[in-house]
Amino acid sequence: MTDAEVNFLSMARVAYRELTDQRPQWEKLAPGLTSDFEQLRQQLELARTLAENQGGASSKGYTNAKDRAEQEAEEAAGRLVRGLRAVLLDYPNPALERAAAYVPSTLNRLRGEALLGALDAISAAADSAAPLLEKQGVGEAQRQRLTQAIAAFRPLVGSPRTQIVAGAVVTSTLRKLVKETRETLRRLDTRVDNLREDLPALAERYERARAIVDAGRGPGAAPMGTGSAQ
């Protein structure tokens, strides 16, 4: 969200709290205000949820997770490759030779689907030669480590685009929601202004709440009923 949108939603929450505190007074006099009040509540709850989702769409967390998963997978694969090379000393096998050809520097140069394909090939070769690997000190635990590492790495391949698209959708939805919330507050401005003579304290507190405090740039007042909220 932009700073202006964050400031606006902060103001809207303060205005909502004022209306909530004095609901017993205004609800008796103007039950028609209830629908807009509830609409504001729903909009603010949705805005909070969307903002949390927007923060979760950050690519930094994705990158860190992918780097860790990639490193773990390469290390697990390296242990099996060394075992396969030992097996080949006694049991030459073209299929095993292809898997055993993945030296650490080769794996390190691979990315995405290419790395995933190499890891799958190493895992398959190790499974096919499991009894022979056991004789070289490479057992089920080592093979399972690579299996688990691949399972952790696979969902992360190609995820950046998915996260970018998801983040864009959340941002677009938030901006639309902010516009709708502005309209709800304009309606509430009119309704509360109508109660000024009967509930002057409510009108005064609500009007103060409708002032947007713009962090770093000072406060900006939004007079009730003018539709001037930013």
N, C-alpha and C positions, 0 to 999 in steps of 0.2 A: 504494500500500500504506500501511497505518497504520504508526506508529512501532513498535508491538508486533510486527507482522508482519515488518518489516525487522530488528528485533533478534532475533527468533526464527530467521530464516533465516541471519543472521550467525552465531549460535550453532551452528546445524546444520552450517554449513560447517566450523567449527572442530572439531566432533566428528567430522565425516567425515574431516578431515585426520589426526586422531589415529588413527582406525581404519586409514586408509590407510598411515600410517607403520609401524604395528605389525602389518600384515596377515600377514607371514610367520610371526609367533608365534601369532596366534589362529586362522589358517586351518587349521593342523595339528591343533589341539585341538578346534576347533568349526567344521567345515565348514558346519554348518547356519546359521551366522551370515552366510554369503556372500550368500544371497538377499536378506536385509534390507539388507545393505551396498550391494548393487548397486541395490536399489530406492531407497535414499537418494541414491545418485549420480545416478540418472535424474531424481529429483524436483528436486534442486538445479540440475541443468542446465536443466530446463524452467523452473524459477522464474526463473533468470537471463534466459533468452530472453524470457519473458513480461514481466519487469520492463523490459527494454529496449524492447519493443514498447509498453508502457504509456507510457514516456517519449516515444516517437515519436508518440503520439496527441494530444499537446498541441495545443490550438487556436491558441496564439500563433504558432507557425511557419506554420500554415495562413493566419492572418490577414495576416501580413507578406507571404507569397507572393502572396496574392490581391490585396492592395493594389498590389504592384509590377506584377503582370500587368495589372490594371485600368488603371493609369496608362499603361503602355506601349501598351495597345490604344487608349486614348482619344487619345493623341498621334499614333499611326500613322493612326487614322481621321481626325483633324483635318487632316492633310496632304492626304489624298485628298478630303475635303470641300471644301477651298479650291480644289483643282484642278478639281473638278466645277463649282464656281461660275464659274470662269473659262470652262469649256467652254460653260456655259449662256448666256454672253453672245453667242455666235455660233450655238449649236445648241440652242434651247429644246426641252426634252423632259420631259414630266410625270414619268416614272419617275426621271430623274436629279434633278429638282427635289425629290422626296421625300427622297432620300438627302442632297442638299445642304442640306436644312433642319436637319440635326443640328448645331447650333452647339455649341461647347464646354460652355456652361452647361447645355444640354439633356442632353448625354451625361453630364455630371457628376451630374445628378439621378437618372439611371437606375441600377437595381441588378439584379444577378442575370440572370434570363432576359430581362428587358426590355432591359438593356444589350446582352446577347449578340445579341438580335434586331436591334437597331439596327446593331451592328457588322457582322453578316452582310449586312444590307441595303446598307450602304455599300460593303462588299467586292464584292458582286454588281454594284452599279451601276458601280463602278470597272472591274471586269473587262469589262463590256459596252461601256464607253466607252474602252477602253485606247488605241486609236489616237488618239482626240481628246485624251486626257490627255497622251499623249506630246508633242503639239504645245504643251502648256502646261508642259512641264518636269517632268511627273510620270510616271515610268517604271515598269518592272517592279520595280525595287528597292523603291520605295515601296509598291507593291501587295503585294509579297511580305512586307514588314515587317508589314503589317496581318494577312495570312494567318497568319503565325507567331505574332503576338500573340494572335489569336483562338484558335489551337490551344493556347497556353499557358494562356489564361484559361478556356476551356470546361470542362476537368476540375475546376476549382475552384468552379464554380457549383453550389451545393447541397451542397458537401462537409462543412460543419460537422456536419450531422445524421449523416452517414455516419461521421465521426470520433468523434462522441459515442457512437454505438452501438458502434463498434469498441472504444473505450476501456472502455465498460461491460462488454463481453464479456470483455476481458482481465482487468479487475479481478475479475469474478466467478470466472473460472477460477483466478486467483492465490489467492483466498481458499479455494477448494475444495482447491487443491494444498497450501496451508499446513496445512489440517486433516489431509490424508492424510500429510503429512510428520511431523506430530506423532505420528500413530499408528505410523509406521515407527520413530521414535525411541523410543517406549515399548517396542516390541518389542526394539529393540537394547539398551535399558536392562536388560531382563531377561536377555538373552543375555550381555552383558558382566558383569553382576553374578554370573552363574553361573560366570564364569572368575576371580573375585576371588582365590581361593586359589592357582590355578595361575599367573595373570598379574597380580599385585598392581599392578605399575607401569602396566599398561594400564588397569586399573580406576580407578586414581587419576587418571591423566591424562584419561581419558574423562569422569570425574565433574567434574573442573575445567572441561573444555570445555563441559559441559552447563549451566554458569552463564551466564545471559543478562545481558549488560551493557546496561542501558537508558540510552541517552544522555540526560544531563540529569536522570535520576532515580535513578542508582545501580544497582549490581548486584543481581540476584535469582537465588538458587541454585535449581536444579531437581534435587533428589536423584534418583538413579537408581532406577528401578523403581517410583516413586510416581506416575508419569503427571502430574506437576505442572508440566510445561513450559508456558510461556505463549506 
